[in-house]
């Protein structure tokens, strides 16, 4: 392979939205240190910190609430029932998105809570989008998973509809294409499959066309921004470039009387060469393809020019950087072997043994390093990292790099034992005693729970710490990788949160929490985006025998509700607020921010959790959510008051208040 040709690859950068922060690193460290110090002090004293009187706790002479009735707060600290006013300065806007119609189908965009609703106007089908009704059609043609396709940023939408003997493609409320091509006169799920490119600029779709039932009269059309593919069938679909502006596909051209012919098209035009298996480079400027070569080989092409020949090729291209790794399949007496070529140069020592194969290549986040999983049919597997071959194992799984791209991590099995391998170090355990490693979102930290000689251990930063038999669940790092947390079972305290190895006395999980924890349904605690706060739903640290629920926030238990359940706990993107939703029986949901009620609503379909993307934060920090009343679907947008924050929830005298 020609190294000079391969070096034409250039950088494709994936942009990640930066979340606002509200204080510097010194303040953040003080919050975490204060939590740990307070927990250690309480542990040394053997006492629980004094708890405030819990709202909802039955007082002498007080009657219990009737079934279905919200219990009034007795302390004034929790308002989960009765009338309320949102904090002064809160702005709440409701936008009608569509009339509420029996058997209407609504779909929500991935961002922004834009809603497309399929309904009827008389006997005709219509689409409402954010309250604006579209034209009438005979029917709306189904897409995969719904009727409407949204762009990745959620700002655009498209759908297909039938009008008589034609299908119509609607994009952003306007007609783009009208066509009579059909599947033998039928318009069904194969008639129009829509999608948007990664840059949100272009819309594409495929349609099955059957002119006649005889050979050569059936094909699949590919459309890009309303322009159809040349005559022929795009059977394998199109490969779209990472930037979303280019596409390539193979055309099968057949007729009733001759053999099939093939052509290769780039950006809708027939290329002067024939090839297949298109792969775009990370910068979307170049194209790798492959084609058969006599007698039993394959040629690898770069922008249509042959650069190598072998039995076969697997080309691996990272999303960023200019590295290209090719797993080349060769042969000795018709027994296949494989080896690696990186940027046009063969990697010494990468040859596999007879019938060996290179089955996987992963790249570091910065695109500058690679790790290749190699093996053979005799259960001999090893990893090659930047040309260096690692030890052999029976099996290797979960191959990944740390966030800073410095170290490769994987799980392995050898001689009846499982291992976590970090770089060139392995940490062993009994069979079945290793959980997958947890990689910090930033830096090079790695953690895992594993059994060694019958003892449960925490592997952290390449050091093993023995834990009690029941310790360890839902392990994760803060977004900056500086801190870690997990849930543990203590014989005297029950389930508690552990932060940086220190159990938190005011953290307590209820039976509902622990059931979900055991079922591994989801993390039950959340970090703020700036890595300065942590929270989870909790019960009172000292059980009261009632149904009180609260929030464990930055080392403190804060009462949240006297009855019912809380869900959808999250921090705002700017890390200044914490939200959750309170539900009680058949009462409307109530949105809380920083412990204060904001608005009540009824969820669409009666179950908010069943609707993807039904709430979202906007770039300005406002919260939008989907709701309904007796007459319509609505989007409720909440702009927060400056009167509330995490600091006000925890008390203005707390250490956290200094961060805001």
Number of C-alpha atoms within 10 A of each C-alpha: 17 12 13 9 14 22 13 15 22 17 16 18 13 10 6 6 7 10 13 14 18 15 14 11 13 9 17 19 14 15 21 20 13 16 20 21 14 17 22 16 13 16 16 9 10 9 10 15 17 9 14 12 13 24 25 24 19 16 9 6 6 8 8 12 13 8 8 11 14 18 22 18 19 16 13 8 17 21 21 26 18 9 7 13 10 16 16 11 12 15 14 16 11 15 15 16 23 26 18 18 15 8 9 12 14 21 22 22 22 19 19 21 26 24 26 27 25 22 23 19 12 8 11 13 18 21 28 20 21 18 20 12 18 15 15 18 21 15 19 24 23 20 19 11 8 13 22 28 25 26 21 17 14 17 15 18 24 23 26 26 26 23 15 10 12 15 24 20 21 19 19 14 18 11 14 14 15 16 12 15 19 20 19 13 13 15 24 16 13 18 25 26 22 24 22 22 19 17 13 19 13 16 23 19 21 22 24 24 22 18 15 11 9 10 12 20 16 19 22 23 23 25 21 21 14 15 11 15 21 17 13 22 25 24 16 12 17 22 17 20 22 21 19 17 16 19 21 25 27 24 27 19 19 19 14 10 8 10 10 11 11 15 19 21 22 17 15 18 13 17 14 10 12 17 22 20 17 23 22 23 27 24 19 20 15 17 20 21 22 24 17 17 13 7 6 9 14 18 20 27 19 19 14 17 13 16 17 17 20 16 18 23 20 17 19 19 20 23 20 21 21 20 25 21 25 23 24 23 24 19 14 9 5 10 11 17 20 25 21 26 19 19 21 20 14 18 17 12 12 20 19 20 17 16 18 21 22 26 13 14 23 20 25 21 19 15 19 16 20 24 23 23 20 27 25 18 11 9 12 17 23 22 25 20 19 13 19 12 17 14 11 17 19 15 15 24 13 12 20 22 23 22 20 15 19 15 18 23 22 19 22 23 21 15 9 10 15 25 25 29 19 20 15 10 11 17 18 20 23 18 15 13 18 23 15 15 24 19 20 22 18 16 16 17 21 23 23 22 26 28 21 18 9 11 16 22 24 21 19 16 12 17 10 17 13 15 17 13 14 13 19 21 19 18 18 23 23 21 18 14 18 16 18 18 23 21 27 22 20 14 9 6 17 16 23 22 29 23 20 15 15 17 24 27 24 28 28 27 25 18 11 9 17 17 12 13 18 11 9 12 10 10 15 20 21 20 20 21 22 23 21 28 22 21 23 24 27 26 26 26 24 14 11 14 9 15 18 22 25 25 28 26 23 24 24 19 25 24 24 28 28 24 24 17 18 22 14 14 19 21 23 20 21 17 23 23 21 24 19 20 19 22 18 18 13 10 16 15 21 20 22 22 24 21 27 22 23 21 18 17 17 19 21 20 12 14 9 18 13 11 16 12 18 24 22 18 17 17 12 9 18 16 20 23 22 26 25 21 13 9 11 16 26 25 24 20 21 20 16 21 13 10 10 19 22 23 19 17 18 20 12 13 10 13 16 22 16 13 20 13
